[in-house]
């Protein structure tokens, strides 16, 4: 029988705004490094960080819930000038946070 993947819970936010700035900077760098740097990448990172900050201020600590909130709310973002979409952004946020926690996010020993 397969086991469910355990939830990943962040520590309660001591400074959600600082966390959001850190996330915005790292997400922007990630976006620019994946394809060509685009002006819209700053706006994407800014919007994702705003969602993250609000969620953290509301007491959300579950990584899965944070990712779902980003997917849901980024659906309203205009990605027409970008290579990305809401799922790519939410996955990148997840990867960035997992890496910061020292959690290997690679599957199957890759």
C-alpha positions as CSV (number, residue, x, y, z in Angstrom):
1,X,0.0,0.0,0.0
2,X,1.3,3.4,-0.8
3,X,1.8,6.0,1.9
4,X,0.6,9.6,1.5
5,X,3.2,12.3,1.1
6,X,3.5,14.0,4.5
7,X,2.6,17.7,4.7
8,X,5.3,20.2,4.8
9,X,4.7,22.9,7.4
10,X,6.6,26.1,7.6
11,X,7.4,27.7,10.9
12,X,5.0,30.4,11.8
13,X,6.0,33.7,10.1
14,X,7.9,36.0,12.3
15,X,8.2,38.6,9.6
16,X,6.0,37.8,6.6
17,X,7.0,40.9,4.7
18,X,10.7,40.1,4.9
19,X,9.9,36.5,3.8
20,X,7.9,37.9,0.9
21,X,10.8,40.1,-0.2
22,X,13.1,37.2,-0.1
23,X,10.7,35.1,-2.1
24,X,10.2,37.8,-4.6
25,X,13.9,38.2,-5.2
26,X,14.5,34.5,-5.5
27,X,11.5,33.9,-7.8
28,X,12.5,36.8,-10.0
29,X,16.1,35.4,-10.3
30,X,14.6,31.9,-11.1
31,X,12.3,33.3,-13.7
32,X,15.1,35.2,-15.4
33,X,17.4,32.2,-15.4
34,X,15.0,29.8,-17.0
35,X,14.5,31.6,-20.3
36,X,15.4,35.1,-21.3
37,X,14.9,37.8,-18.7
38,X,11.7,39.7,-19.4
39,X,10.2,42.8,-17.8
40,X,7.1,40.9,-16.8
41,X,9.1,38.6,-14.6
42,X,9.4,41.3,-12.0
43,X,5.6,41.7,-12.0
44,X,5.0,38.0,-11.7
45,X,7.4,37.7,-8.8
46,X,5.9,40.7,-7.1
47,X,2.3,39.3,-7.4
48,X,3.3,35.9,-6.2
49,X,5.1,37.5,-3.2
50,X,2.0,39.5,-2.4
51,X,-0.1,36.4,-2.3
52,X,2.4,34.6,-0.2
53,X,2.7,37.5,2.3
54,X,-1.1,37.8,2.7
55,X,-1.4,34.0,3.2
56,X,1.4,34.0,5.8
57,X,-0.1,37.0,7.6
58,X,-3.4,35.1,7.8
59,X,-1.5,32.2,9.5
60,X,-1.1,29.8,6.7
61,X,1.9,27.6,7.3
62,X,1.1,24.5,5.1
63,X,3.2,24.5,1.9
64,X,0.6,22.7,-0.1
65,X,-2.1,25.3,0.9
66,X,0.3,28.1,0.0
67,X,1.0,26.6,-3.4
68,X,-2.8,26.2,-4.1
69,X,-3.4,29.8,-3.1
70,X,-0.8,31.0,-5.5
71,X,-2.2,28.8,-8.4
72,X,-5.7,30.0,-7.7
73,X,-4.9,33.7,-7.4
74,X,-2.3,33.8,-10.2
75,X,-5.1,32.7,-12.6
76,X,-6.2,36.3,-12.7
77,X,-2.7,37.5,-13.8
78,X,-2.1,38.3,-17.4
79,X,0.6,35.9,-18.6
80,X,0.2,36.8,-22.3
81,X,3.7,38.5,-22.3
82,X,5.4,35.6,-20.5
83,X,6.5,32.0,-21.1
84,X,5.0,31.1,-17.7
85,X,1.6,30.3,-16.3
86,X,0.2,30.0,-12.8
87,X,1.2,26.4,-12.3
88,X,4.8,27.0,-13.3
89,X,4.9,29.9,-10.8
90,X,3.4,28.0,-7.9
91,X,5.8,25.0,-8.6
92,X,8.7,27.4,-8.7
93,X,7.7,28.9,-5.3
94,X,7.4,25.4,-3.9
95,X,10.9,24.5,-5.2
96,X,12.4,27.7,-3.8
97,X,10.8,27.1,-0.4
98,X,11.8,23.4,-0.3
99,X,15.3,24.3,-1.2
100,X,15.5,26.9,1.6
101,X,14.3,24.2,4.1
102,X,17.0,21.8,2.9
103,X,14.4,19.4,1.5
104,X,15.4,17.5,-1.7
105,X,12.7,18.2,-4.2
106,X,14.0,15.8,-6.8
107,X,12.1,12.7,-7.6
108,X,13.5,9.2,-7.8
109,X,17.1,10.2,-6.8
110,X,17.6,12.5,-9.8
